[in-house]
Amino acid sequence: MYHATTTMSEPTQQAYLKAAKRTLGLTWDEFAAQAGIHPRAFKTYRMPEDSQDHRPLPALARRSIDQLLAQHQQLMSKASNGA
């Protein structure tokens, strides 16, 4: 089974998902829905890496989350600029 390795500058998958959730201000179910990920699958992605239920976050799901974060950043930037 493939497990991505992390470096000191790269957060774990679980830390990435928690930070994204906090940034977006969503519940886990809202986050899953906006990312287009089934909630049950999403739960396995946010499990600790040493859990037998943990699954690696697919690249397509990661891109979807990155897009949500980029859209959120754009909205926050526009709001702070008074647009």
Secondary structure as GFF3:
##gff-version 3
##sequence-region A 1 83
A	DSSP	alpha_helix	13	24	.	.	.	ID=ss1
A	DSSP	alpha_helix	28	35	.	.	.	ID=ss2
A	DSSP	alpha_helix	39	45	.	.	.	ID=ss3
A	DSSP	alpha_helix	59	80	.	.	.	ID=ss4
###
